[in-house]
Structures are given as structure tokens and as C-alpha cells.
Amino acid sequence: MANLSKKKQRELLRLKFGGKCAYCGHPLPLTGWHADHIEAVYRNCEWKYKPNGRRYLGSGTGMANPHLDCETNQVPACAPCNLFKSTFSVEQFRKKIMTQVDVTRRASRSFRTAEAFGQLIATPTPVIFYFEQYYADQNNLIQIDDIEDAM
């Protein structure tokens, strides 16, 4: 992919899982999606200050793990998934998602009220990312093809 334009590389990445987010599986728009590093590269950023004294995270140069900035460490992600994942590993991200019902229950009176009146029911289920299901499905297809070829 090194000889392809950056635009073509991004389009190939977007289509890696059929144009869907690697994490939630929602369709990705043509623009506005993120190229997520599965293992974080930790960009070198620095705090900057506005004239009123408020600080913000400014852009920096370079990254702490440049060896992780490669095609095999990137997946397409919708903006909400990528921003929520932040620098978590895949397993940390999975655990964070699994805590969200309890976090929301504690933080939101509306959630607790809706739950008390049966308007919503929390149903804990294992968090399986779209890319995991995608690869499992691909492996099943390959195995089926192997069986058919053997006949």
C-alpha cells in the first residue's frame, strides 16, 4: 500500500470491514470516520494556554510508539467508538463498555426512573466487537470452502 495515495489508502482502510466500524459495526460515512490505532501510538502533545489562562491540549510533534503507526495496527472506526476507546487496549475498551450500564445508572436519575418503570431493561451481554465477528465469519467461510473443495 506504500505506493498508493493517502486518499486511496484511507479508502481501503475504510472498506477493511465492508465499510463498517471495526468496533460497533455501524456503517462508516465517506468522511468523518477515524483511522484508529489498535495499540495506541501516544502522540506527543503539550499543554498550551489561551490569553484568559485556560489551558488546552495542543498538537505536538511525533509519537511515543512510532513503530505502531503502521497499516497492520489500524482499523476503521466511527468517531464515537474511537474517541471513547481513546488509548485503551482492545481488552480495556471491552471492559470499559461493560461498565457503562452501571455508570449510567449511578449518574442518571432519568435512567433509574426509566428502569424503575420498566421502560428499559439492562441486559448484560458479552461485548463482541464487529471485527471479531467479521473474522470469525471469514474463517467459517474459508472452512466451508475447504470442505466443499475436498468433496
C-alpha positions in Angstrom: 0.0 0.0 0.0 3.0 2.3 0.2 2.7 3.3 -3.4 -0.9 4.3 -3.1 -2.0 7.9 -2.5 -3.1 8.7 1.1 -6.7 9.1 -0.1 -6.7 5.6 -1.6 -5.0 4.1 1.5 -7.8 5.7 3.7 -10.5 4.3 1.4 -9.0 0.8 1.5 -8.9 1.1 5.3 -12.5 2.3 5.4 -13.5 -0.8 3.4 -11.5 -3.2 5.5 -14.6 -4.5 7.3 -17.1 -3.8 4.5 -17.3 -0.1 5.2 -18.2 -0.6 8.8 -16.7 0.4 12.2 -14.4 -2.3 13.4 -15.8 -1.9 16.9 -19.6 -1.3 16.7 -20.2 -2.4 13.1 -22.2 0.7 12.2 -21.7 1.9 8.5 -19.0 4.5 8.1 -19.7 7.7 6.3 -17.4 8.7 3.4 -15.9 11.4 5.6 -15.8 11.9 9.4 -14.6 8.4 10.4 -11.3 7.8 12.2 -8.4 5.6 11.4 -7.8 4.0 14.9 -4.6 2.5 16.1 -5.4 -0.8 17.8 -2.4 -0.3 20.1 -2.1 3.4 20.9 0.8 5.4 19.4 0.6 8.0 22.2 1.1 11.3 20.3 3.4 13.8 21.9 1.1 16.7 22.8 1.7 19.6 25.0 -0.5 21.9 27.1 -1.0 25.3 25.7 -2.6 28.3 27.3 -5.2 30.8 26.0 -4.9 34.5 26.9 -7.5 34.0 29.6 -5.3 31.4 31.3 -7.4 28.4 30.3 -5.2 25.5 29.1 -5.9 23.1 26.2 -4.1 20.2 24.7 -2.2 21.5 21.7 -0.8 19.4 18.9 2.7 18.2 19.3 5.2 16.5 17.0 6.0 12.9 16.8 4.7 10.0 18.8 5.9 7.7 21.6 5.5 4.5 19.7 6.2 5.3 16.0 6.6 1.6 15.2 2.9 1.1 15.9 1.9 3.7 13.2 1.5 1.0 10.5 -1.2 -0.5 8.4 -1.5 -3.7 10.4 -2.2 -1.7 13.6 -5.0 0.4 12.1 -8.7 -0.2 11.8 -11.6 2.0 10.6 -13.7 3.3 13.4 -16.7 5.6 13.8 -15.8 8.8 15.7 -17.8 7.9 18.9 -16.0 4.5 19.2 -12.6 5.9 18.5 -13.0 8.8 20.9 -14.4 6.5 23.7 -11.6 3.9 23.1 -9.0 6.7 23.4 -5.7 5.0 24.3 -7.3 1.8 25.8 -6.2 -1.6 24.6 -9.0 -3.7 23.0 -9.5 -5.6 26.2 -9.5 -2.4 28.3 -12.1 -0.9 25.9 -14.2 -4.0 26.2 -14.2 -3.8 30.0 -15.0 -0.1 29.8 -18.0 -0.7 27.7 -19.2 -3.4 30.1 -19.3 -0.9 32.9 -21.4 1.6 31.1 -24.8 0.4 32.3 -23.7 0.8 35.9 -22.0 4.1 35.3 -25.2 5.5 33.6 -27.4 4.0 36.3 -25.4 5.9 39.0 -25.1 9.1 37.1 -28.5 9.5 35.6 -31.8 9.9 37.5 -33.6 9.6 34.2 -32.0 6.2 33.6 -33.0 5.0 37.1 -36.6 6.3 36.7 -37.0 4.6 33.2 -35.6 1.4 34.7 -37.9 1.5 37.7 -40.9 1.9 35.5 -39.9 -0.9 33.1 -39.1 1.5 30.2 -35.7 -0.1 29.8 -34.2 -3.3 30.9 -30.4 -3.7 31.2 -29.4 -7.0 29.6 -25.7 -7.6 30.2 -24.2 -9.5 27.3 -20.6 -10.2 26.3 -19.0 -7.4 24.3 -18.1 -8.8 20.9 -16.5 -6.3 18.5 -17.6 -6.2 14.9 -14.1 -7.1 13.7 -14.1 -10.2 15.9 -17.4 -11.4 14.4 -16.2 -10.4 10.9 -13.0 -12.5 11.2 -15.0 -15.5 12.7 -17.4 -15.3 9.8 -14.5 -15.2 7.3 -12.9 -18.2 9.0 -16.2 -20.1 8.7 -16.4 -19.3 5.0 -12.9 -20.5 4.4 -13.6 -23.7 6.3 -16.8 -24.3 4.3 -14.9 -23.7 1.1 -12.2 -26.1 2.2 -14.8 -28.8 2.9 -16.5 -28.2 -0.5 -13.1 -28.4 -2.2 -12.4 -31.7 -0.5 -15.6 -33.3 -1.8 
